[in-house]
Amino acid sequence: MSFSADAKTELCRATLSRPCCALAEAYGALLYGHTFDGREIRLITANDAFARRLPRLFRKAFDVEFDRLPPEDARGKRTFLLTDRKKILAVHAAFGQENTLTRHINFGVLESPCCRASFLRGAFLAGGSVTDPDKRYHLEFLTGHGAVSREMFALMLEMGLSPKDSARGGGYITYFKQSEAIEDVLTTMGAPLAAIGVMQAKMQKDFNNTVNRRVNCDSANADKIVSAAQEQMDAIRELDRLYGLTALPEVLQETAMLRIANPESSLAELAALADPPVSKSCMSHRLKKLLEYKGE
């Protein structure tokens, strides 16, 4: 399964013990589902866990059964349909709207924090998705109702979340792009394991980036060492050709021989090989003197 499907499966493990929270979750699913009007209610899902949850959710929230259920062995997208006028009115009445349903969030249904979290869970199960955090960070809620999207944005701000919004293909999106914000949303809805998955993916990315930076830095440093050593070797060879190394002061003779014998060693390594050992800055000074001799 995808990361998004796993997150939805985890969300569907939430109990349906509180009628108010079941109502709020169903409300989110209706406003972010396929069709929700006075003639029919249609919910479509490809998630197995949500498909099993929907009939129980509607019984708990509205005490109604769907008029049409997908076959038990159905796979892929499954449709849940309500067309019975009395049942649809019962659903509307649960939100204090007996006749018709305006496309707005009735905040009176979402007064407690647990109900708000349940509303987000239902909205995500019906119209949300989250990208695999190993690839990128993106969690979104998609609805066809502009007012609902704007009100969801305001609701999330009140809940301490930090959404962004946009329109796409006739739909309205409330979304998150930061890993920490996605972790907060998943935890709030009731998917802490998915939130931990996002956190672990970020930690792994940060670790990989740190390793890459260090490797690149080490590679750059190695290139500098090789380049400097090559310049020093060229200078030593030129001095040997022009004057002979025995013409150099004894300490520079030793330095020249150390470099010739250890062409890939760093300054610190050469300094440790000197007899007696010297500091890195001292070895650097001696090598610079060799280069100065070449220029004379």
Secondary structure, DSSP 8 states (H G I E B T S, - for coil): --HHHHHHHHHTTS----HHHHHHHHHHHHHTSSEESSS-EEEEE--HHHHHHHHHHHHHHHS---SB---TT--SSEEEEE--HHHHHHHHHHTT-SS---SS--GGGG-SHHHHHHHHHHHHHHHEEE--TTT---EEEEES-HHHHHHHHHHHHHTT---EEEEETTEEEEEE-SHHHHHHHHHHHT-HHHHHHHHHHHHHHHHHHHHHHHHHHHHHHHHHHHHHHHHHHHHHHHHHHHT-GGGS-HHHHHHHHHHHH-TT--HHHHHHHSSS---HHHHHHHHHHHHHHHH-
